[in-house]
Amino acid sequence: MSSKKRFNNVVMAGKQVRCHKKQNKHDCYDCSKRGTCDCNFKKPQLKETKLDSDCFLVNSVVGTKTVQKVAERTFLLTDLGIPVLGDILSVDVTPNVDGITQNASIIKDKVVNIGLVPATISISVLGVALPITFTTSIPFQAHTDFPGACPQDMVMETPLEVEGVFTQQVPGVDIVGVDISGLLVKVILRTTITVTRQVIKDAHGHFCDVNPHRCEKQATPPTFNFPAPNGNGGGITP
């Protein structure tokens, strides 16, 4: 009799067993173990948060612009083991875009970048069966004019993209007659720089700078010691 009464408390749906709508959620028994009970669960409502003031901290855009950066490096023939420039048949340079690293910071009215572009270079040489292939890093630096930008502003950059790769043979002899001919490799990069500043907005729509002294001229020029470059763009640096 008890087993029949318990059977009436559930509804068979194929091979699944779920509780009857009128059944109390505390009486789900084995149904609840299958996770198929309809116990009228309601999602908790979000509670209103009491603000400490009627002001908000927002980011104001100082400016944004798309710019080019140039990475370049000269490789001496003596370091490459190539006798003369005329022996170079072809040069192939493959930048590793995902491996680009850089640092960025702001001084008055300028954004300063220093970084490295890893690349694989393959040089075909006359009389050599296999090309000379090696992996290296090509440094770049850029100083972008950004009127209105000040120290303690924040800079964000989109990931760097390669616009073009150039190579050129560079003949030369130093003052003591030593051949310093080499191969110049140049990589043109593109990114979009955005500079923002934290400001406070009050209930009346008025704005004020979080640091009203950020743009004051410093007594001595600032000095920056960048760590090893890290990350392809997108960084935020005060």
C-alpha positions as CSV (number, residue, x, y, z in Angstrom):
1,M,0.0,0.0,0.0
2,S,2.8,2.4,0.9
3,S,4.7,1.7,-2.4
4,K,1.5,2.5,-4.4
5,K,1.0,5.8,-2.4
6,R,4.7,6.8,-3.1
7,F,4.2,6.0,-6.9
8,N,1.3,8.5,-7.0
9,N,3.6,11.2,-5.9
10,V,5.7,11.1,-9.1
11,V,5.0,11.3,-12.8
12,M,6.7,9.1,-15.3
13,A,8.2,10.8,-18.4
14,G,10.0,8.3,-20.5
15,K,12.9,7.1,-18.4
16,Q,13.0,10.3,-16.3
17,V,11.2,10.7,-13.0
18,R,10.1,14.1,-11.8
19,C,8.0,15.3,-8.8
20,H,4.4,16.2,-9.0
21,K,3.8,19.9,-9.0
22,K,1.7,19.7,-5.9
23,Q,4.3,17.8,-4.0
24,N,6.2,19.6,-1.2
25,K,9.8,20.2,-2.1
26,H,10.9,18.5,1.1
27,D,9.2,15.3,0.0
28,C,11.1,14.8,-3.3
29,Y,12.9,11.7,-2.0
30,D,14.7,9.9,-4.8
31,C,13.6,12.5,-7.4
32,S,15.8,15.1,-6.0
33,K,18.8,12.9,-6.4
34,R,18.2,12.8,-10.2
35,G,18.1,16.7,-10.3
36,T,14.7,16.6,-12.0
37,C,12.5,18.1,-9.3
38,D,10.4,21.2,-10.0
39,C,10.6,22.8,-6.6
40,N,9.7,26.3,-7.7
41,F,13.2,27.7,-7.3
42,K,13.4,31.5,-7.9
43,K,16.5,33.4,-8.8
44,P,17.5,35.8,-6.1
45,Q,16.8,39.4,-7.0
46,L,19.7,41.9,-7.2
47,K,19.8,44.2,-4.2
48,E,20.2,47.9,-4.6
49,T,23.6,49.1,-3.5
50,K,23.8,52.2,-1.4
51,L,26.3,54.7,-2.8
52,D,28.7,56.5,-0.5
53,S,28.3,59.7,-2.6
54,D,26.5,61.1,-5.7
55,C,29.8,61.2,-7.6
56,F,31.2,58.6,-10.1
57,L,34.7,57.8,-11.3
58,V,34.9,57.7,-15.1
59,N,37.6,57.6,-17.8
60,S,37.9,60.7,-20.0
61,V,39.5,60.2,-23.5
62,V,42.3,62.6,-24.0
63,G,42.8,61.4,-27.5
64,T,43.2,58.5,-29.9
65,K,45.1,58.0,-33.1
66,T,46.5,55.4,-35.5
67,V,50.3,55.4,-35.8
68,Q,53.2,53.6,-37.4
69,K,56.2,52.3,-35.6
70,V,59.5,51.2,-37.2
71,A,61.6,48.3,-36.0
72,E,65.0,48.0,-37.7
73,R,68.4,46.3,-37.3
74,T,71.6,46.0,-39.3
75,F,73.4,42.6,-39.4
76,L,77.1,42.8,-40.3
77,L,78.3,40.4,-43.1
78,T,81.1,39.3,-40.8
79,D,78.6,38.2,-38.1
80,L,76.5,36.3,-40.8
81,G,79.6,34.6,-42.2
82,I,79.0,36.0,-45.7
83,P,82.1,37.1,-47.6
84,V,80.7,39.9,-49.8
85,L,77.3,41.6,-50.4
86,G,77.2,40.3,-53.9
87,D,76.9,36.7,-52.6
88,I,73.5,37.4,-51.2
89,L,70.8,36.0,-53.6
90,S,67.6,36.5,-51.5
91,V,66.5,37.4,-48.0
92,D,63.2,36.3,-46.3
93,V,62.1,37.9,-43.1
94,T,59.1,36.4,-41.1
95,P,58.1,38.5,-38.1
96,N,56.5,36.7,-35.2
97,V,53.5,39.1,-34.5
98,D,52.3,37.1,-31.5
99,G,55.7,37.4,-29.9
100,I,56.0,41.2,-30.1
101,T,56.8,42.7,-26.7
102,Q,56.7,46.4,-25.7
103,N,56.5,48.9,-23.0
104,A,54.7,52.3,-23.1
105,S,54.6,55.4,-20.9
106,I,53.6,59.0,-21.1
107,I,55.5,62.2,-20.6
108,K,54.1,65.7,-21.3
109,D,52.3,65.6,-24.6
110,K,54.0,62.4,-25.8
111,V,53.6,58.6,-25.7
112,V,56.9,56.8,-25.6
113,N,57.2,53.1,-26.8
114,I,60.1,50.7,-26.7
115,G,59.8,47.1,-27.9
116,L,61.1,44.1,-29.7
117,V,59.9,42.2,-32.8
118,P,61.0,38.6,-32.9
119,A,61.7,37.4,-36.4
120,T,63.1,34.5,-38.4
121,I,65.5,35.5,-41.2
122,S,66.6,33.2,-44.0
123,I,69.4,34.3,-46.4
124,S,70.2,32.4,-49.6
125,V,73.9,32.8,-50.4
126,L,75.8,32.1,-53.6
127,G,77.6,28.7,-53.5
128,V,75.9,27.6,-50.3
129,A,73.5,24.7,-50.6
130,L,71.3,25.6,-47.7
131,P,70.1,29.2,-46.7
132,I,71.5,30.8,-43.5
133,T,68.6,30.8,-41.1
134,F,68.4,32.3,-37.6
135,T,65.9,33.8,-35.2
136,T,66.6,37.2,-33.7
137,S,64.8,40.3,-32.2
138,I,64.5,43.6,-34.0
139,P,64.1,46.6,-31.7
140,F,61.8,49.5,-32.2
141,Q,61.1,52.8,-30.4
142,A,58.5,55.5,-31.1
143,H,57.7,58.9,-29.7
144,T,54.1,59.9,-30.6
145,D,53.0,63.5,-30.2
146,F,49.8,63.5,-28.0
147,P,48.9,67.1,-27.1
148,G,47.1,67.3,-23.7
149,A,48.6,64.0,-22.5
150,C,50.2,64.2,-19.0
151,P,52.1,61.8,-16.7
152,Q,49.7,59.5,-14.7
153,D,47.3,59.3,-17.7
154,M,46.7,55.8,-19.0
155,V,47.7,54.5,-22.4
156,M,46.1,51.6,-24.2
157,E,47.2,50.2,-27.6
158,T,45.7,47.7,-30.0
159,P,47.9,44.7,-30.8
160,L,50.6,45.6,-33.3
161,E,50.2,44.6,-36.9
162,V,52.8,44.3,-39.6
163,E,52.3,46.6,-42.6
164,G,55.5,45.8,-44.5
165,V,58.9,44.2,-44.3
166,F,62.0,45.8,-46.0
167,T,65.6,44.6,-46.5
168,Q,68.5,46.4,-48.0
169,Q,72.2,45.7,-48.5
170,V,74.4,48.4,-46.9
171,P,78.0,48.7,-48.2
172,G,80.5,50.4,-45.9
173,V,84.1,50.8,-44.8
174,D,85.1,52.3,-41.4
175,I,87.8,54.9,-40.9
176,V,90.6,52.3,-40.6
177,G,89.5,50.5,-43.8
178,V,87.6,47.6,-42.2
179,D,84.6,46.4,-44.3
180,I,81.5,47.0,-42.2
181,S,79.0,46.1,-44.9
182,G,75.7,44.6,-43.7
183,L,72.1,43.8,-44.2
184,L,69.5,46.3,-43.0
185,V,66.1,44.8,-42.0
186,K,63.1,47.1,-41.4
187,V,59.6,46.2,-40.2
188,I,56.8,48.7,-40.3
189,L,54.2,48.3,-37.6
190,R,50.7,49.8,-37.1
191,T,48.6,50.3,-33.9
192,T,46.0,52.6,-32.5
193,I,46.9,54.5,-29.3
194,T,44.3,55.8,-26.9
195,V,45.1,58.0,-23.9
196,T,42.6,58.2,-21.1
197,R,42.4,60.1,-17.8
198,Q,40.4,59.4,-14.6
199,V,38.0,62.1,-13.7
200,I,35.1,62.5,-11.2
201,K,31.6,63.3,-12.3
202,D,29.1,64.8,-9.8
203,A,25.3,64.6,-9.8
204,H,25.1,67.9,-11.8
205,G,27.3,66.6,-14.6
206,H,30.4,68.6,-13.6
207,F,33.8,67.0,-14.0
208,C,37.0,67.4,-12.1
209,D,40.4,65.7,-12.4
210,V,41.3,63.0,-9.8
211,N,44.8,64.6,-9.8
212,P,44.6,68.3,-10.7
213,H,48.4,68.6,-10.6
214,R,49.3,65.8,-13.1
215,C,50.0,68.3,-15.9
216,E,52.3,70.6,-13.8
217,K,55.8,71.0,-15.2
218,Q,58.3,69.0,-13.2
219,A,61.5,70.6,-11.9
220,T,63.7,67.9,-13.5
221,P,62.9,65.6,-16.5
222,P,61.5,62.2,-15.4
223,T,63.5,59.1,-15.8
224,F,61.9,55.7,-16.7
225,N,63.5,52.3,-16.3
226,F,61.4,49.9,-18.3
227,P,61.3,46.2,-17.4
228,A,61.9,43.6,-20.1
229,P,59.2,44.2,-22.8
230,N,56.0,42.3,-22.2
231,G,52.8,41.7,-24.3
232,N,51.7,42.8,-27.8
233,G,49.8,46.0,-27.2
234,G,46.7,46.4,-25.1
235,G,48.8,47.4,-22.1
236,I,47.8,50.1,-19.6
237,T,50.7,52.1,-18.1
238,P,50.3,55.2,-15.9
